[in-house]
Amino acid sequence: MALPNPKDSDLMSSSRERRCIATGEVLPEARLLRFVLAPDGRIVPDVEAKLPGRGFWLRAEGGIISQAAAKGLFAKAARAPIVVDSDLAKRAEALLVERALAYLGLARRAGELLLGFDQIDKALRSSHPPAVILEAAEAALDGRRKLQAAAVAGGRVPFVIAALTNAELSLALGRENVVHAALKPGRIAERLIFEATRLDGFRPLRPWLWTGFSGG
């Protein structure tokens, strides 16, 4: 997959609405995934929504994709015989993870990434806090609580992503044992949030929650 390019037009497209062929819901593209019929007759995920051909939209959830495949909803929507691989939901998840990690690599090269517990703790208490916090799925609960406390103390509500593994973060950033990372506010952070919102249907993001705050 080519490196993502966080253009304004990409963000504008996320506000468009489409109908899910499984649930009938009309949802913004930020909560949907597009699938297309490949030349070989197979349904393939189109996470960038750029492949040619008619698109079939589904709510970005692994269970919904598996349900659509099992009930023959792709064939019904296409009005043609098609092939749906059994691992379609897993392939969609892998592509979303790949895209999120690509944005992290882009943020590192652009100088918009913070790494390490101490640096992030300090940033959360500063006048220029990060917009996105990343925690490895295996991160210790104690560290998570301390960073959340720093956010509360500074009156911050960052977007938290705790769905990527230590190995995935480390590989994407070219560092060993990456547990905590953060992105400064900006276009790359906005695009990462867009991708993470869709990934949440496959891997829970585990946002920070505290007394008096119920959002994510």
C-alpha positions as CSV (number, residue, x, y, z in Angstrom):
1,M,0.0,0.0,0.0
2,A,1.3,3.5,-0.9
3,L,1.9,5.9,1.9
4,P,-1.2,7.8,2.8
5,N,-1.5,11.5,1.9
6,P,-3.5,13.4,4.4
7,K,-5.3,15.9,2.1
8,D,-8.1,18.2,3.0
9,S,-10.2,16.5,0.4
10,D,-9.8,13.2,2.2
11,L,-11.2,14.7,5.4
12,M,-14.1,16.2,3.5
13,S,-15.0,12.8,2.0
14,S,-15.3,11.3,5.5
15,S,-18.5,13.4,6.1
16,R,-20.3,11.8,3.1
17,E,-23.0,9.3,4.0
18,R,-23.6,5.8,2.5
19,R,-26.0,3.0,3.2
20,C,-24.8,-0.2,4.8
21,I,-25.9,-3.2,2.7
22,A,-26.2,-5.4,5.9
23,T,-28.0,-3.1,8.4
24,G,-29.7,-0.6,6.1
25,E,-28.2,2.2,8.2
26,V,-27.1,5.5,6.5
27,L,-23.8,6.3,8.1
28,P,-20.8,8.7,7.5
29,E,-17.9,7.1,5.7
30,A,-15.9,7.4,8.8
31,R,-17.9,4.4,10.2
32,L,-18.0,2.4,7.0
33,L,-15.8,0.3,4.8
34,R,-16.1,0.0,1.0
35,F,-15.8,-3.3,-0.9
36,V,-15.6,-3.8,-4.6
37,L,-15.9,-6.7,-7.0
38,A,-12.4,-7.6,-8.4
39,P,-11.9,-8.7,-12.1
40,D,-11.6,-12.3,-10.8
41,G,-15.1,-12.2,-9.3
42,R,-13.9,-11.8,-5.7
43,I,-15.0,-9.2,-3.2
44,V,-12.1,-7.2,-1.9
45,P,-11.8,-4.5,0.8
46,D,-11.2,-1.0,-0.5
47,V,-10.1,0.8,2.7
48,E,-9.1,3.9,0.7
49,A,-12.4,4.0,-1.2
50,K,-10.5,4.6,-4.5
51,L,-10.7,1.4,-6.5
52,P,-12.8,1.5,-9.7
53,G,-16.2,-0.1,-9.9
54,R,-19.3,-0.1,-7.9
55,G,-18.8,0.0,-4.2
56,F,-20.6,-2.0,-1.5
57,W,-20.6,-0.3,1.9
58,L,-20.7,-2.0,5.3
59,R,-20.5,-0.8,8.8
60,A,-16.9,-1.1,9.9
61,E,-17.3,-4.1,12.1
62,G,-15.8,-7.5,11.7
63,G,-19.1,-9.2,12.8
64,I,-21.1,-7.2,10.2
65,I,-18.7,-8.2,7.4
66,S,-18.8,-11.9,8.3
67,Q,-22.6,-11.6,8.5
68,A,-22.8,-10.1,5.1
69,A,-20.6,-12.8,3.6
70,A,-22.6,-15.6,5.3
71,K,-26.0,-14.3,4.2
72,G,-24.9,-13.7,0.6
73,L,-25.6,-10.0,0.8
74,F,-22.7,-9.1,-1.5
75,A,-24.2,-11.3,-4.3
76,K,-27.6,-9.8,-3.6
77,A,-26.3,-6.3,-3.9
78,A,-24.2,-7.0,-7.0
79,R,-27.0,-9.1,-8.6
80,A,-24.3,-11.4,-9.9
81,P,-22.4,-14.6,-8.7
82,I,-19.4,-13.6,-6.7
83,V,-16.7,-15.2,-4.5
84,V,-16.3,-14.1,-0.9
85,D,-13.3,-15.4,0.9
86,S,-13.8,-16.7,4.5
87,D,-11.1,-14.4,5.8
88,L,-12.6,-11.2,4.3
89,A,-13.1,-9.5,7.8
90,K,-9.6,-10.4,8.8
91,R,-8.2,-8.9,5.6
92,A,-10.1,-5.7,6.1
93,E,-8.8,-5.5,9.7
94,A,-5.2,-6.0,8.5
95,L,-5.5,-3.3,5.9
96,L,-6.9,-0.8,8.5
97,V,-4.0,-1.6,10.8
98,E,-1.5,-1.2,8.0
99,R,-3.0,2.2,7.1
100,A,-3.0,3.4,10.8
101,L,0.7,2.3,11.1
102,A,1.6,4.2,7.9
103,Y,0.2,7.4,9.4
104,L,2.4,6.8,12.5
105,G,5.4,6.5,10.3
106,L,4.5,9.6,8.4
107,A,4.1,11.5,11.7
108,R,7.5,10.4,12.8
109,R,9.1,11.6,9.7
110,A,7.2,14.9,9.9
111,G,8.4,15.5,13.5
112,E,4.8,15.3,14.8
113,L,5.4,12.3,17.0
114,L,6.2,12.0,20.7
115,L,7.7,8.9,22.1
116,G,8.2,7.7,25.7
117,F,6.1,7.9,28.9
118,D,7.9,10.9,30.4
119,Q,7.8,13.0,27.3
120,I,4.0,12.3,26.8
121,D,3.3,13.0,30.5
122,K,5.0,16.3,30.3
123,A,3.2,17.2,27.0
124,L,-0.2,16.4,28.6
125,R,0.4,19.0,31.3
126,S,1.7,21.6,28.9
127,S,0.0,24.4,27.0
128,H,0.5,22.4,23.8
129,P,-0.9,18.9,24.5
130,P,-1.0,16.0,22.0
131,A,-4.2,15.3,20.1
132,V,-3.8,11.5,20.0
133,I,-2.3,9.1,22.6
134,L,-1.2,5.6,21.6
135,E,-0.7,2.9,24.1
136,A,0.4,-0.7,23.2
137,A,-2.4,-3.2,23.9
138,E,0.0,-4.8,26.4
139,A,0.7,-1.5,28.2
140,A,0.7,-1.8,32.0
141,L,-2.4,-0.5,33.8
142,D,-0.3,1.7,36.1
143,G,1.2,3.7,33.2
144,R,-2.2,4.1,31.6
145,R,-3.6,5.4,34.9
146,K,-0.7,7.9,35.3
147,L,-1.1,9.3,31.9
148,Q,-4.8,9.6,32.3
149,A,-4.2,11.5,35.5
150,A,-1.9,13.9,33.7
151,A,-4.7,14.5,31.1
152,V,-7.2,15.1,33.9
153,A,-4.9,17.5,35.7
154,G,-4.3,19.5,32.5
155,G,-7.9,19.5,31.5
156,R,-7.2,17.5,28.4
157,V,-9.3,14.9,26.5
158,P,-7.0,13.3,23.9
159,F,-8.2,10.6,21.5
160,V,-6.8,7.4,22.9
161,I,-5.8,4.3,20.8
162,A,-4.9,1.2,22.7
163,A,-5.7,-1.3,19.9
164,L,-2.2,-1.8,18.4
165,T,0.3,-4.2,19.8
166,N,3.8,-3.4,21.0
167,A,5.3,-5.3,18.1
168,E,3.2,-3.4,15.6
169,L,4.1,0.0,17.0
170,S,7.7,-0.9,17.3
171,L,7.9,-2.1,13.7
172,A,6.1,0.9,12.3
173,L,8.3,3.4,14.2
174,G,11.6,1.6,13.8
175,R,12.2,1.5,17.6
176,E,12.3,-1.3,20.1
177,N,9.6,-1.8,22.7
178,V,7.3,1.1,21.9
179,V,4.6,1.2,24.6
180,H,3.6,4.9,24.6
181,A,3.4,7.4,21.7
182,A,1.5,10.5,20.9
183,L,0.7,12.8,17.9
184,K,0.7,16.5,17.9
185,P,-2.5,18.2,16.6
186,G,-2.6,18.5,12.8
187,R,-3.8,16.8,9.6
188,I,-1.9,13.6,10.2
189,A,-3.5,13.2,13.7
190,E,-6.9,13.9,12.2
191,R,-6.4,11.2,9.5
192,L,-5.2,8.7,12.2
193,I,-8.3,9.3,14.2
194,F,-10.4,8.6,11.1
195,E,-8.7,5.3,10.5
196,A,-8.8,4.4,14.2
197,T,-12.6,5.0,14.3
198,R,-13.1,2.3,11.7
199,L,-10.6,0.0,13.4
200,D,-12.6,0.2,16.6
201,G,-15.1,-2.2,15.0
202,F,-12.4,-4.9,14.9
203,R,-10.2,-4.0,17.9
204,P,-11.6,-1.9,20.8
205,L,-9.7,1.4,21.1
206,R,-10.1,1.4,24.9
207,P,-10.5,5.2,25.4
208,W,-9.8,6.8,28.8
209,L,-12.8,7.2,31.0
210,W,-13.1,8.9,34.3
211,T,-15.8,10.2,36.7
212,G,-17.8,12.9,35.1
213,F,-16.6,12.1,31.6
214,S,-18.4,9.4,29.5
215,G,-17.1,10.2,26.0
216,G,-14.4,8.5,24.0
